[in-house]
Amino acid sequence: MSVVSSVPVPYASYLRVYEPLAAFPEAERAHWARYAGRARIPTAQDELRRSLADLAATPPVGVPAHESADAFVAEVDGVVCVCPWRTRLRGWLALDGLADMFPGPVLDAVLPPVVRGQALADHERWSERNPDARPWIRTAVWQVPVRWFVLVSDEEREHRPAAEDGEPAVLRYRTPMVQARRRLARGLKTLRETMEEGPLTDGLVDVGRWLEEFHPRALVELDYGGLVHALPARHLAEDRSAADVAEGIAALRSGDTEGASAAYARLSERWRSVRDRQFAN
């Protein structure tokens, strides 16, 4: 049984890509092959615990000094696939969006300007040496972006309620990369034929470009992550967001604007109630 942290879990969701070992350069492939054979592989809770410990340090560590050598591991049809954490790279990328999330004084209190400035300078130097680097994990706080649901199907939904021994609930979807790309392409085509360009189409284009960077036999995972702690058990059990998105796109494709509006209304109301919790006292 994995250890359950007593530290509050950030209310974030994740879009992860697991690639087969063959997708990695030889030296890195050997590392991940050895890693996947370990008796215990760190969990998402372990990753969060380490990140929170860095932020609690004095001064806070906004971005780790060294890149993580850890990964999530999954087996797909007998093939070992890994999703490298790349915590340092993701920390740098996350810094870009902090200014939009917090007022200046709050941001300065959480991560002093000198800490942010050093991290940004480190990222700039690193990017010059690694211009094609990309993360295997995308993160969203207090929501699951609608565009992520386009990649998956309700039939791929996996829900495990919270256990009496303290194990948290799990709600996730896993789908082959080829299916995710196919659904995205069809959804984007429908939206462009029936709606004006906007945030949803732009977001799908961005996700599509990201997915194209990975091996065609990779696995795509949409994980509700810490959001399971923000939603009542009944709401988790009844959540069919992927089905609502698929229904809405199908309705648009057939010209049923009322059906599309109804599906969008269900989805919007469900996630508005989650986002509103961000500002609750």
C-alpha positions in Angstrom: 0.0 0.0 0.0 1.4 3.4 -0.9 1.9 6.0 1.9 -0.8 8.7 2.0 0.5 12.2 2.6 -1.0 14.3 5.4 -0.1 17.4 3.3 -3.1 18.9 1.5 -3.0 18.0 -2.2 -3.0 20.9 -4.7 -6.2 20.9 -6.6 -4.7 20.2 -10.0 -5.4 17.9 -12.9 -2.9 16.3 -15.3 -2.5 15.3 -18.9 0.3 12.8 -19.2 2.0 11.0 -22.0 3.7 7.6 -21.4 6.2 6.6 -24.2 7.6 3.2 -24.9 11.3 2.7 -24.0 12.1 2.6 -27.8 11.2 6.3 -28.0 14.2 7.3 -25.9 17.9 7.7 -26.8 19.9 4.6 -25.9 21.5 5.9 -22.7 18.2 7.3 -21.4 16.4 4.1 -22.4 18.8 2.0 -20.3 18.1 4.3 -17.3 14.3 4.0 -17.7 14.6 0.2 -18.2 16.4 -0.1 -14.9 14.0 2.3 -13.2 10.9 0.4 -14.3 12.3 -2.7 -12.6 12.5 -1.1 -9.2 10.5 -2.6 -6.3 8.8 0.7 -5.6 8.2 3.5 -8.1 7.3 6.9 -6.7 3.6 7.9 -7.0 1.9 11.2 -7.9 1.6 11.8 -4.1 5.4 11.5 -3.8 5.9 14.0 -6.5 3.5 16.5 -4.9 5.1 16.0 -1.5 8.5 16.8 -2.8 7.3 20.0 -4.6 5.5 21.2 -1.5 8.6 20.6 0.6 10.6 22.8 -1.7 8.1 25.7 -1.5 8.2 25.4 2.3 11.9 25.8 2.5 13.6 29.1 3.4 14.2 30.7 0.9 11.6 28.8 -1.1 12.8 26.7 -4.1 10.6 27.7 -7.0 12.4 25.4 -9.4 14.7 22.5 -8.4 18.4 23.0 -9.0 18.6 19.6 -10.8 16.2 17.8 -13.1 14.3 14.8 -11.7 15.4 11.3 -12.6 11.9 9.9 -11.7 9.0 8.9 -13.9 5.6 7.3 -13.8 5.5 3.8 -15.3 2.7 2.0 -17.1 2.5 -1.3 -19.1 0.6 -1.1 -22.4 0.0 -4.5 -24.1 3.1 -5.9 -22.5 5.3 -2.9 -23.4 6.8 -0.8 -20.6 6.1 2.9 -21.1 7.4 5.8 -19.0 6.3 9.4 -18.3 9.3 11.3 -17.1 8.5 13.9 -14.4 10.8 16.6 -15.7 10.0 18.6 -12.6 12.6 21.3 -13.3 11.3 22.0 -16.8 7.7 22.0 -15.7 8.6 24.4 -12.8 10.1 26.8 -15.3 7.1 26.7 -17.6 4.7 27.2 -14.6 6.5 30.4 -13.6 5.3 32.0 -16.8 1.6 31.7 -15.7 2.0 32.8 -12.0 1.6 36.5 -12.7 -1.9 35.8 -14.1 -2.9 33.8 -11.0 -1.8 36.0 -8.1 -1.7 39.7 -7.3 1.9 41.1 -7.2 2.2 41.3 -3.3 1.0 37.7 -2.9 3.3 36.4 -5.6 6.3 38.2 -4.1 5.5 36.6 -0.7 5.2 33.1 -2.1 8.2 33.4 -4.5 10.4 36.5 -3.9 11.4 38.4 -7.1 15.0 37.4 -6.7 14.0 33.7 -6.7 11.9 34.1 -9.8 14.5 36.1 -11.5 17.2 33.5 -11.0 14.9 30.7 -12.1 14.0 32.6 -15.3 17.7 33.3 -16.1 18.5 29.6 -15.5 15.7 28.6 -17.9 16.8 31.0 -20.6 20.4 29.5 -20.5 19.1 26.0 -20.4 16.7 26.6 -23.4 19.5 27.8 -25.5 21.1 24.3 -25.1 17.8 22.4 -25.3 15.6 24.2 -27.9 13.4 21.2 -28.6 12.7 20.1 -25.0 9.1 19.5 -24.0 7.4 18.2 -20.9 5.6 14.8 -20.8 3.0 16.3 -18.3 0.7 19.2 -18.6 -1.1 20.6 -15.5 -4.3 22.6 -14.9 -5.4 24.0 -11.6 -9.1 23.9 -10.3 -10.3 22.4 -13.6 -9.9 19.9 -16.3 -9.7 21.9 -19.5 -12.5 21.1 -21.9 -10.0 20.5 -24.7 -8.5 17.5 -22.8 -11.8 15.7 -22.8 -11.8 15.7 -26.6 -8.9 13.2 -26.5 -10.7 10.5 -24.5 -13.9 8.5 -24.5 -16.4 7.8 -21.7 -15.7 4.0 -22.2 -12.1 4.7 -21.1 -13.2 6.2 -17.8 -11.7 4.6 -14.7 -13.2 5.6 -11.3 -12.1 4.2 -8.0 -13.8 5.6 -4.9 -11.8 6.6 -1.8 -10.9 3.5 0.3 -11.5 3.1 4.0 -7.8 2.8 4.6 -7.2 6.4 3.4 -6.3 5.7 -0.2 -7.8 8.7 -2.2 -10.3 8.4 -5.0 -9.0 8.1 -8.5 -10.7 9.3 -11.7 -8.8 9.0 -14.9 -8.9 8.2 -18.6 -6.2 6.3 -20.6 -6.2 6.0 -24.4 -3.7 5.1 -27.1 -2.0 8.0 -28.7 -3.4 7.2 -32.2 -7.0 7.4 -30.7 -6.2 10.7 -29.0 -4.9 12.2 -32.2 -7.8 10.9 -34.2 -10.4 12.3 -31.8 -8.6 15.6 -31.7 -8.5 15.9 -35.5 -12.2 15.1 -35.9 -13.2 17.4 -33.1 -11.2 20.3 -34.4 -12.6 19.8 -37.9 -16.1 19.9 -36.6 -15.5 23.0 -34.5 -13.9 24.8 -37.4 -16.9 24.0 -39.7 -19.5 25.0 -37.2 -18.0 27.7 -35.0 -15.8 30.7 -35.2 -12.2 30.3 -34.2 -11.8 30.9 -30.4 -10.1 29.6 -27.2 -11.4 26.1 -27.7 -10.1 25.6 -31.2 -6.8 27.4 -30.3 -6.4 25.1 -27.3 -7.0 22.0 -29.4 -4.4 23.2 -31.9 -1.9 23.7 -29.1 -2.6 20.2 -27.6 -2.3 18.6 -31.1 1.1 20.2 -31.7 2.2 18.9 -28.3 1.0 15.3 -29.0 2.8 15.2 -32.3 6.1 15.4 -30.5 5.6 11.9 -29.0 5.9 8.3 -30.2 2.8 7.0 -32.1 2.5 4.0 -29.7 2.5 6.2 -26.6 -0.3 6.2 -24.0 -2.3 9.4 -23.1 -3.6 9.8 -19.6 -6.1 12.4 -18.3 -6.0 12.3 -14.5 -8.2 14.3 -12.2 -5.3 14.3 -9.7 -6.0 16.5 -6.6 -9.4 17.5 -7.9 -10.8 14.3 -6.4 -10.4 16.0 -3.0 -12.5 19.0 -4.1 -15.4 17.0 -5.4 -18.0 15.1 -3.3 -17.9 11.4 -3.9 -21.4 11.5 -5.5 -20.2 14.1 -8.0 -17.2 12.1 -8.9 -19.3 9.0 -9.5 -21.7 10.9 -11.7 -19.1 12.9 -13.6 -19.4 12.1 -17.3 -17.5 15.1 -18.8 -15.9 13.2 -21.6 -19.4 11.9 -22.7 -20.8 15.4 -22.6 -18.0 16.8 -24.8 -18.4 13.9 -27.3 -22.2 14.5 -27.3 -21.7 18.2 -27.9 -19.3 17.7 -30.8 -21.6 15.0 -32.4 -24.5 17.4 -32.1 -22.6 20.2 -33.8 -21.6 17.8 -36.6 -25.2 16.9 -37.2 -26.5 20.4 -37.0 -28.3 19.9 -33.7 -27.5 23.3 -32.0 -30.0 22.7 -29.2 -28.3 19.4 -28.3 -24.9 21.0 -28.4 -26.0 23.8 -26.1 -27.5 21.3 -23.6 -24.3 19.3 -23.5 -22.2 22.4 -23.0 -24.5 23.7 -20.3 -24.1 20.5 -18.3 -20.3 20.7 -18.7 -20.1 24.4 -17.9 -22.2 24.1 -14.7 -20.3 21.1 -13.4 -16.9 22.8 -13.8 -18.1 26.3 -12.7 -18.9 24.8 -9.3 -15.4 23.5 -9.1 -13.6 26.7 -10.1 -15.7 28.7 -7.7 -14.2 26.7 -4.8 -10.9 28.3 -5.6 -12.2 31.6 -4.1 -14.1 30.1 -1.2 -13.1 31.1 2.3 
